[in-house]
Amino acid sequence: MYKTDFVVYDGVEVPVSVLLRPERHNRYGTIKDLPEEELVDPDELERVNFIEELQPILRLPVRGRKCSITPSIDEDGRVDWGAFATADFDEYRPDIDKPRYKSNILAEEKEDALLTIGMLKERIQKKGKYKVMRKVLYLARKGKIEIDQIRDWDIWQLAKYCVRVTRLNREIRELRARSRRAKQEKADAFWQSMGC
């Protein structure tokens, strides 16, 4: 039933132990009279192959980087992360402007809402309805009527998004003003520390 492999050891036929593993040969081959340490590393062969295949793509021009930090590249083409996460890196890296970041996210949200408003306006096609829609939107933006009082679904959605865009515009202005004030205060503190 089971086939057992045997090995001849000192003239005696002995079954191959399960603990013994056959010696694996180098899949890249060997050269006679050359030690294994001097052969090319398989990773090096792979890197050379990638460079040959991707050379046309690597020669394409690229945009300039926005980041002022350019990590050093070693001879293998890998990034040397040596100075990152050190005190020098923390001094070199600019601080994150949280109000500006949040205002940029809200600006993206506003763009999405404006696209939705454009689609909703296309759904409302009657001329008489358009005049009513403008008056209702004006009253909803000013807060003189509640949005939930509108019965037409398209105009209700449109009013909801218009009020949302108005709120987003206000928040974006406030966040950007706060960001400008913080930068101005930081600049004033710097110039005062310089004795100017």
VMD Tcl script that draws the C-alpha trace (Angstrom):
set ca {
  {0.00 0.00 0.00}
  {2.53 2.62 1.15}
  {5.75 3.00 -0.74}
  {8.77 3.50 1.48}
  {11.98 4.97 0.10}
  {15.19 3.26 1.16}
  {18.73 4.57 1.30}
  {21.89 2.46 1.35}
  {23.97 3.43 4.40}
  {27.23 1.57 5.05}
  {26.07 -1.30 2.87}
  {22.76 -1.60 4.70}
  {19.46 -0.59 3.15}
  {17.73 1.83 5.60}
  {14.36 3.62 5.19}
  {14.58 7.39 4.68}
  {13.67 9.17 7.88}
  {10.83 11.61 7.88}
  {13.05 14.09 9.67}
  {15.57 14.17 6.85}
  {14.93 16.71 4.13}
  {16.47 16.53 0.71}
  {19.04 19.23 0.07}
  {17.62 21.98 -2.08}
  {19.71 23.18 -4.91}
  {20.01 26.82 -5.84}
  {17.34 27.47 -8.45}
  {19.58 30.07 -10.12}
  {22.39 27.60 -10.61}
  {26.00 27.64 -9.55}
  {29.35 28.24 -11.17}
  {32.17 25.77 -10.63}
  {35.04 27.09 -8.48}
  {33.01 30.19 -7.45}
  {31.71 30.38 -3.88}
  {27.99 30.96 -3.28}
  {28.65 34.32 -1.59}
  {30.03 35.82 -4.80}
  {27.04 34.91 -6.92}
  {24.47 37.60 -7.70}
  {21.69 37.90 -5.15}
  {18.23 36.91 -6.53}
  {16.89 40.29 -5.37}
  {19.57 42.03 -7.43}
  {18.64 39.99 -10.49}
  {15.00 40.92 -10.00}
  {15.87 44.63 -9.60}
  {17.97 44.62 -12.79}
  {15.13 42.90 -14.64}
  {12.57 45.46 -13.43}
  {14.85 48.34 -14.42}
  {15.23 46.91 -17.93}
  {11.48 46.40 -18.34}
  {10.39 49.71 -16.79}
  {13.15 51.95 -18.21}
  {10.81 53.75 -20.69}
  {8.34 54.53 -17.91}
  {11.07 55.65 -15.51}
  {12.37 58.14 -18.09}
  {9.01 59.93 -18.42}
  {8.99 63.45 -16.99}
  {7.14 63.91 -13.70}
  {5.66 66.89 -11.91}
  {7.65 68.62 -9.25}
  {7.09 67.57 -5.67}
  {5.24 69.77 -3.23}
  {7.11 68.35 -0.28}
  {10.36 70.02 0.63}
  {11.70 66.77 2.07}
  {13.44 64.49 -0.40}
  {14.65 61.24 1.16}
  {17.97 59.86 0.00}
  {18.02 56.83 -2.29}
  {20.61 54.13 -1.75}
  {22.48 52.25 -4.49}
  {19.72 49.60 -4.68}
  {17.08 52.19 -5.48}
  {15.45 51.91 -2.06}
  {14.49 54.86 0.10}
  {16.76 55.53 3.06}
  {14.44 56.55 5.91}
  {17.31 57.36 8.26}
  {16.45 60.93 9.37}
  {12.70 60.54 9.62}
  {11.06 60.47 13.05}
  {13.98 62.36 14.57}
  {14.14 65.81 16.14}
  {15.64 67.23 12.93}
  {12.74 65.89 10.91}
  {10.19 67.40 13.32}
  {11.86 70.81 12.96}
  {12.03 70.48 9.16}
  {8.44 69.35 8.65}
  {5.82 72.12 8.49}
  {3.00 72.11 11.03}
  {-0.44 70.95 9.91}
  {-2.94 73.78 9.57}
  {-6.05 72.05 10.96}
  {-8.56 74.83 10.17}
  {-7.30 75.02 6.55}
  {-7.46 71.22 6.26}
  {-11.04 71.14 7.56}
  {-12.04 74.01 5.26}
  {-10.66 72.08 2.27}
  {-12.73 69.05 3.23}
  {-15.84 71.24 3.57}
  {-15.08 72.81 0.18}
  {-15.11 69.32 -1.39}
  {-18.42 68.62 0.34}
  {-19.77 71.92 -1.02}
  {-18.74 70.94 -4.57}
  {-20.69 67.68 -4.21}
  {-23.74 69.59 -2.96}
  {-23.50 72.03 -5.90}
  {-23.48 69.11 -8.34}
  {-26.61 67.73 -6.67}
  {-28.26 71.16 -6.89}
  {-27.53 71.27 -10.62}
  {-29.18 67.88 -11.13}
  {-32.22 68.88 -9.08}
  {-32.63 72.13 -11.04}
  {-32.77 70.14 -14.27}
  {-35.66 68.08 -12.90}
  {-37.78 71.20 -12.29}
  {-38.71 72.41 -15.79}
  {-41.95 74.38 -15.59}
  {-41.54 78.18 -15.81}
  {-44.15 78.96 -13.14}
  {-42.57 76.43 -10.83}
  {-39.18 78.10 -11.30}
  {-40.44 81.43 -9.94}
  {-42.04 79.68 -6.97}
  {-38.85 77.71 -6.43}
  {-36.70 80.89 -6.34}
  {-39.02 82.55 -3.80}
  {-39.16 79.42 -1.61}
  {-35.37 79.04 -1.71}
  {-34.90 82.69 -0.78}
  {-37.24 82.34 2.20}
  {-35.60 79.04 3.26}
  {-32.09 80.54 3.13}
  {-33.17 83.50 5.25}
  {-34.83 81.14 7.74}
  {-38.31 82.65 7.31}
  {-39.89 79.29 6.47}
  {-39.00 75.78 7.56}
  {-37.73 73.45 4.84}
  {-40.03 70.69 6.04}
  {-43.06 72.84 5.14}
  {-42.30 72.41 1.40}
  {-44.49 69.72 -0.13}
  {-42.94 69.26 -3.59}
  {-40.17 66.67 -3.18}
  {-37.77 68.18 -5.78}
  {-38.09 71.70 -4.37}
  {-37.74 70.32 -0.83}
  {-34.48 68.56 -1.77}
  {-33.26 71.65 -3.61}
  {-34.01 73.90 -0.62}
  {-32.27 71.46 1.70}
  {-29.10 71.47 -0.42}
  {-29.17 75.25 -0.91}
  {-29.35 75.83 2.83}
  {-26.54 73.31 3.27}
  {-24.34 75.16 0.75}
  {-25.03 78.45 2.54}
  {-24.01 76.88 5.86}
  {-20.88 75.34 4.32}
  {-19.87 78.70 2.80}
  {-20.15 80.35 6.21}
  {-18.12 77.61 7.93}
  {-15.42 77.70 5.23}
  {-15.05 81.48 5.58}
  {-14.78 81.19 9.38}
  {-12.19 78.39 9.23}
  {-10.04 80.19 6.68}
  {-10.20 83.41 8.70}
  {-9.13 81.46 11.81}
  {-6.25 79.93 9.82}
  {-5.11 83.38 8.63}
  {-5.27 84.77 12.17}
  {-3.21 81.85 13.53}
  {-0.56 82.32 10.82}
  {-0.45 86.05 11.49}
  {-0.05 85.50 15.25}
  {2.73 82.98 14.61}
  {4.51 85.42 12.28}
  {4.14 88.27 14.80}
  {5.56 86.09 17.56}
  {8.49 85.15 15.33}
  {9.33 88.75 14.45}
  {9.06 89.79 18.10}
  {11.47 87.02 19.08}
  {13.89 88.37 16.44}
  {13.67 91.81 18.04}
  {11.93 93.52 15.14}
}
mol new
graphics top color blue
foreach p $ca { graphics top sphere $p radius 0.5 }
foreach p [lrange $ca 0 end-1] q [lrange $ca 1 end] { graphics top cylinder $p $q radius 0.2 }
display resetview
